[in-house]
Amino acid sequence: MKAIINARIYDFETYIENGYVVYNKSIIDVGEMKDYKGHYEVYDAKGKLLIPGLINGHTHIYSTLFRGAPLQASPNNFLEILDQIWWKFDKELTILSIQESAKAYGQMSLLCGVTSLIDHHASGEITGSLSAIHEELDKLNMKHLLCFETSDRFDVNQCIEENIKTSIHKGHFGLHASLSLSDETLEQVSEVINDKPIHIHVAESKIDEDLCESNYDCRVVERLNTFGLLNKDSILAHCLYINDLEASLIKIKGCYVAINPSSNLNNAVGLYNNELLMTHDIPVLVGTDGLGANIAKAYQNLYFVGNQSRNHPSKVSLEWIRKQLLTSYDYFNRLYGCRVGRIKKEYDSDFLLIDYESITPMNENNAFGHLVFGVFEALRPYAVFIRGELQVDQNQLILKEKINQETIEALWRNLI
């Protein structure tokens, strides 16, 4: 058994000023240092802050290799962003480049304190793509839920096959967005999906809703419901332009909305409707949408953008943000079959050690405020543990694999 001692411990519910954690793959004991018995392999935190590892609730691992790519585009709206940038890029991805993107994104995520993630993948090479991601993330010990973006842009039968390989990976049935899915494809998916939750982009821009109304005479969430696809625990990413009827359906069907505030700002598609989500008590996951791996910054932006969407500086409370953070753990635990998100006996030993020197007092009453406005401002964990094993120590990756630049350059040549 191992122990972390002399740590400030905070798991978003309980705060211990000077405590210890005894653990192996899971947590065996937690308490104050005055009750520590000793006799373990010790990691001395020296006053550092210990919190649970974070979850990225919606991302696109493949986007990692786009940074600096020589793809020239001047989109005027969201559909042109897809057509001129992302659809040109993802169709060129091969198993080799997918492996490199997963390797790079996994390492980036660990350095940002992310120990679990939910990915929404797309690539020109479909068969085996999710296994390629799984193998790279597994090397880093990261927990993950995967799916492939089924779309009429690709071979739909291959997309379906890749999504239903439940023996290879845990995850959702992936769909791109209503605007890239015909009725025939949705019908085909509905015949094989059973009760598997979907993971789909919904109303990321107004164009998605406009096209759905003009082509199918209904709203996006209504259309998904017509085909029986709103299974419990489904993730509907973005949902910036859903209305009350759609919000009611999301709540009734037990679905989740994945908010990606940083990405939405980058694409200039709009602000998430905090008031609508709160009115219908819709549970929220938070993601980066592939725009980096810094989920801590995304949580900050969830707070800032939420207030802006309400045109009021205090309509979004820190308590609501904390509730969504806890929601992400409950959700991931249920789908993945694990216990993360608490520094508590019998929970998985997935946690971060952070060198946070507070300039103001930190206690059980204000710890979450310190997290959002202090810790999350520039989170780079000193140490990262997953299943009790060190993945990052002294701000450095334990397993740091070199990224194959030749693979990236070959990918980029195909974009020109």
N, C-alpha and C positions, 0 to 999 in steps of 0.2 A: 504493500500500500504506500501511497504518497500523500504528502500534505503541502498545502500552500499556507503559510503563516504570515502574521502581521499585515493583513490586508483589510482595507475598507471594502466591505461586501455590500453590493446593492443589486437586487434582481427585479427592480421595478415595483416591488411590493414591500420587501423587508430590507432594512439598512442596519449594518453592524459596523461600528466605528473602528474596531480593532479585532479582527476575527481570524478564523482558520477554516480550511476545508480539507477533510480527509477523503481521498478518492482513489479509485482505479479507473475502470471504464465508466463507472457511474459513481455518484457521490455517496459516500458512506456516512459522513458526519459533518455538521457545520455548527460553529459556535463562537463564543467570545474567547479571546486568547487566555483569559484567566482560567478557563476550563480545559485548555489544551493539555493532552496527556503526553504527547511526544512519541518518540520511538518510530519515526517514519522517515522515508526519503523526503527531504525537506526542500521546498522552493521558498525562499524568503522574499516576500513581496515588498518589504521595507516601506510600508505605508501606501503602496499603489492601490488603485481601485480595481476591484474584481466584479465584472458583470457577465451576464450570459452572452454567448456568441450571437450575432445578429443574423437575420434572415432577409434575403433579397426576394421579394414576393412576385416580381415579374421582370425578367431580363432577356436579352438576346446575346448569348455568348459569342455568336459568330461576328457580331459587330466590332469585336476587339481588333480585328485585322484591318478595319477600315481607316483607322487613324492615320492621316497623312496620305491616303490613297490618291492617285493621280486622276480621279474621276471629276471631270468638269461638269457643272450643272448650275442652272439658275432657275430653280423652281418658283412658281408664283402661288401655288397652293399645295395642300397636303397630298392630293392625288399625284401631282407632278413630283413631289418629294419621293413618293414610292416608285413611280415610273422611271424617273431620271437617276435616282441614286440607289435605293435599297434593292429594288427588283433587278437592276443591272448587276449589283454586287453579289447578292446571295446566289444567283443562278450559276456563278462561276466557282462556288465553293466545292471542293473535293474532300474526300475523306482525309487526305493529308493536311489540307488547310483547316479543316474542322478540328482535327487533333491539335494543331498549333494554337488555334483560337481558344480551345478549352484549357489547354495547358497555361496559356498566358492569362486568361480570365480567372482561372482558379487561383493562380498566384496573386494576382491583383486583389481578388476578393479577400483572401486571407490577410493581406496587408491592410485592408480596410475594415477588418474585424467581422467579415461575413463568413460564417461557418456552414450555412445551409442556403441553398438557392433553388428557385423555381424558374426553369428556362423554357423559352418558347422558340424553337429552332426552325430555320428554313435553309435549304441548300439545294443546288442543282443535282448533287449526288445524294439520293434519298436513302436507299437501302444501306443499313449499317451506320448511318450518321449518328443516331442516338447512342449506339454502342461505343462509338469513337469518343463522344463526349463523356459518357459514363466512365470509361477506362481512365481517362486523364484526371477527372475529378476524384475518382476512387484512389488514385495514387496519393492525392493530397488529403485523403481521409474525409472529404467533404460530403455532407448529406445533400441529396439533390432529387428533384422531381423534374422529369423531362417530358417533352412532347414534340411532335413535328407539325408545323403549320400547314395543314391540308388546304390546298387552294387549286382553283382551276388553272393556275399558271403551271402546275406540275402534273405529273401522272397521278391521278387521284387514287388509283388502286395501290400504287406504291406508298403513297402517303398513309392510306388506311392501314396497310400491312405494317408500316413502321410504328404506327401509333398503338397497335394492339399487341405488340410483343411484350406483354406484361411480365414474361419470365426473364426478360433482359433488363428491364428498368421499371421503376415505379414512376407514376405520373398521371397525366391527364390525356385526354384525346385532344390534339391540337387542331385548331381551325384558324385561318388567317383573319379574315374579316368578312362581313356580309357582302361587301362590294366586290370580293373576288371569289364568291361561292355561288354557283347556280342552284336552282331548286333541285336539279337532278343529283348534284353532289350532296346536298343536305339530306336528301331522301336516302341516298346510298349510305351515308354515315349513320343515319337514324336506324338503319336495319342491322348494324353491327355493333353499335356502341353499348347496348345494354344499359347498365347504370353508371358507367364510367363518366366522371365529371369532365366537361370540356374546358379548354383554355383558349380564349378567343379575344381579339380586339373588337371593341364595341364603341361606336360613336367617338372615335379618337378625334375626328373632325366632323363638322356639320355635313360634309359631303357624304359620309357614310349613311346618315339618316336621310338626306335628300334623295340619294340614289335608291335607297330601299323604298321610300314612299312613292317615287315615280315609277319604279320597275315592278314593285310587288304590292303596292297600295297598303303598306303597313309599316310600322316602325321596326328597327333592327331586333330588339328584344322580343317583340311580338312574333317576328318571323322565326326566330330560334325556337320559341315556345310552340309554334305551329308544328314544327318538325319533332317535337318532343326532346329537344336537346338541352333544356335547362335542368340538367340533373343536379342533385344536391352536391354542394361543395365545388360547383363549377366556378372558374375564374373568368370574369368579364373585365378585361383590362381597359382602363381609361374612363369610359362612360361619361364623357364631358357634356354630351348633348341629349342624354336620355330625359324623358319627361316623367310625370307622376305615374302614369300607367305602367311604364317600363320599370320604374323604381319599385312599384308594388309587386310586379311579377318577380323581380330579382329577390325581394324579401320573402315572398311566399314560397318560392322554389328553393330557398336556402342557399342561394348563390353568394359569391363574394365579388367585390369590386376592387381591382388592383389600380391604385392611383400612382401616377408617375409624374410628379409635379415638375421636376427638373427637365425631363424630356419634353413635356408639354410646352414649357417656356421656350425651349430651344427651337421647337417646330412652329411656334407661334400659332398653335391651334386653339388656345383658350385656357380658361381656369376650370378646375373641377368644381362642381356645384356642392359645396359643403352643406348648405342648408337643406338641399334635397336628400342627401345621404343621411343627415342627422334626423330629419323629419321621419324618414322611413326606417331608421335604425338599421341601416345596411352595414354589415361588417366590412372593414377595409383592410386590404393588404397594401404594402408600400413597395414600389419597385424603382429601378433605375431605367428600365426600358432599353438596356444596353448602352446607355450614355454613361460609361464608366461603371465602377463597382462601389462607389461611395454611398452606401445606403444611409449612413448617418446624416449626410448632407440632404438626402431626399426627405428624411424625417423633419429636418429643419424647414425645408421648403413646404412640406405638408402643412406645417403651422403657418408660415408666412403667407402662402398662396391661399390657404383657407380663409384667413382674415381678409385678404384682398377680395376674394370672391364674395364676401359678405359686406364689403365696404365699411368695415368696422374693425378697430384694432383689438377688440377683446371678445369677438363672437366665437372664436375657436379657443377652447381651453386646453391647458396642458393635460388636464385629466382625460380629455377626449383623445389626445395624441397617445397618452399612456395606454388607454383602452385598446387602441388599434395595434400598438406594439405587442400587447399581451395576446390579442386576437391572432396575430401572425403565428405565435408559438402554438396556441391551441389548434389552429388549422393544420400547421405542418406536422405536429405530433400525430394527429388523427390520420392523415393521408400517408405519412411515411412510416408510421408505427414506431415512434421513438418518444423520448421524454426530454425535451430541451426547453430552455427559457426560464428556469428557476435555479437558484443556488440552494438546493434543498435535497435532503436524503432521497436516494433512489432515482434522481434525475441524471441524465447523461452528463458526463464531465466535459461539456462544451462551454468554455468560458474565455474571457479576455482579461488580461491584466494590463491596466492603462496607467501610464505615468501622468496622473492629473494632479497638479498642485493648485488647489483652490485658493483664490485670493480672498474669498469670503467664507464664513462658516458653512459647513455642509452637514446636514443632519437628516433624520427620517422624514421631516416635514418638507424639506426643500430639495431633496436629492434628485428628483426628476427634472426640476428646473436647471440644476447644475448639469445634468446629462444633456438636455436639449441645447442650452445656451453656452455651455463650457466644453464638455467632453466631445459633443458632436460637431463642434466648430472646426476641429482639425484632428479627427480621430485617426491615429496611427498606433495601434496597440503594441505595447512592449513585448507581450507574449500572447500567443493564441494556443489554446488546448482544444482538441477534438477527441472525444472518447478517452480523455485522460492523457493523450499523447501530444507532446509539443510539436506544433506546426510552424510557429514563429517564436523566436527567442531573441531578446535584445534588439527588437525591430527588424530582424533578419529572418528570411525563410530558412527552415531546416532543410527542405528539399527544394532546391532552386535549379530547375532544368532550363537550359539555354533554348531560346526560341529559334527555330530554323528559319533564317532569313531568306534562304533560297526559295523555300516554299511560299513565303510571303511575296517575294519579288515576282515569282511565276504567276501568282494570283493577280498581282497588280498589272502585269503585262497584258493580261486578258481583258483588262478594263479599258485600255486605251483604244 
